[in-house]
Each structure stands twice: as C-alpha cells, then as structure tokens.
Amino acid sequence: MMKFLIVALVTIGPALAQVGSPQKPPLTDREQVKADRAKAAEADKSAPATRPWDRDADGKRPWDQKPSKP
C-alpha cells in the first residue's frame, strides 16, 4: 500500500504542480495604436490647461498685448 502511494505521488505530483494559466494573445498593431491613442487622450484630459511657466506675474503671456495706461 505504501509503495502505491509513493508511486501515485511521484507520477501525479508534477502534473498537479503545473499551472494552466491562460495567457492573453499579444495585441495586434491596430489594437496597440488604439490603446496608445486612448492613453494619450487621457493624458491630455488630465494635464493642466494653463502652463504657469509661460506667464508673467500678472498672469499674461509674454506675447499678449498688455493694456496701455491712458
């Protein structure tokens, strides 16, 4: 009986140790482009609309005309 258990353990053990995780197939070129575009669009939405480094102390851009004082 003990020999049967040892033989069963030796033969069945490696089969039970294998993990049958399904792998996703790689993305096609079209799917990759769509994913990249979606990621870029999301980054544009979350990016700040104003850039503080291109504004003066009064909040105007250097190329905007400043109102002349009468």
C-alpha positions as CSV (number, residue, x, y, z in Angstrom):
1,M,0.0,0.0,0.0
2,M,2.8,2.4,0.9
3,K,4.5,1.7,-2.5
4,F,1.3,2.5,-4.3
5,L,1.0,5.9,-2.6
6,I,4.6,6.7,-3.3
7,V,4.2,5.8,-7.0
8,A,1.0,7.7,-7.2
9,L,2.6,10.8,-5.6
10,V,5.6,10.7,-7.9
11,T,3.5,10.4,-11.0
12,I,0.7,12.7,-10.1
13,G,2.7,15.3,-8.2
14,P,4.4,17.0,-11.2
15,A,1.1,17.2,-13.1
16,L,-0.6,18.9,-10.2
17,A,2.3,21.4,-9.9
18,Q,1.7,22.7,-13.4
19,V,-0.3,25.9,-13.6
20,G,-2.5,26.2,-16.6
21,S,-2.8,30.0,-16.6
22,P,-4.2,31.2,-19.9
23,Q,-2.1,33.8,-21.5
24,K,-3.6,36.7,-23.4
25,P,-2.7,36.7,-27.0
26,P,-0.5,39.7,-28.0
27,L,-2.2,42.8,-29.2
28,T,-2.4,43.4,-32.9
29,D,-0.9,46.5,-34.3
30,R,-4.4,48.1,-34.7
31,E,-5.3,47.4,-31.1
32,Q,-1.9,48.7,-29.9
33,V,-2.4,52.0,-31.8
34,K,-5.9,52.4,-30.4
35,A,-4.6,51.8,-26.9
36,D,-1.8,54.3,-27.3
37,R,-4.2,56.9,-28.7
38,A,-6.6,56.4,-25.8
39,K,-3.8,56.7,-23.3
40,A,-2.6,59.9,-25.0
41,A,-6.1,61.3,-24.9
42,E,-6.5,60.5,-21.3
43,A,-3.2,62.2,-20.5
44,D,-4.3,65.3,-22.4
45,K,-7.5,65.5,-20.4
46,S,-5.7,65.2,-17.1
47,A,-3.0,67.7,-18.0
48,P,-3.4,71.2,-16.7
49,A,-4.7,73.6,-19.3
50,T,-2.5,76.5,-18.3
51,R,1.2,76.4,-18.0
52,P,2.5,78.6,-15.3
53,W,6.0,78.9,-16.7
54,D,4.9,80.8,-19.8
55,R,3.1,83.6,-17.9
56,D,4.2,86.8,-16.3
57,A,3.5,87.8,-12.7
58,D,0.2,89.4,-13.8
59,G,-1.0,86.1,-15.5
60,K,-0.5,87.3,-19.0
61,R,1.6,85.5,-21.6
62,P,4.6,87.5,-22.9
63,W,3.1,87.7,-26.4
64,D,-0.3,89.0,-25.2
65,Q,-0.6,92.7,-25.5
66,K,-0.7,94.5,-22.2
67,P,-3.3,97.2,-21.9
68,S,-1.9,100.6,-22.4
69,K,-2.4,103.0,-19.5
70,P,-4.2,106.3,-20.5
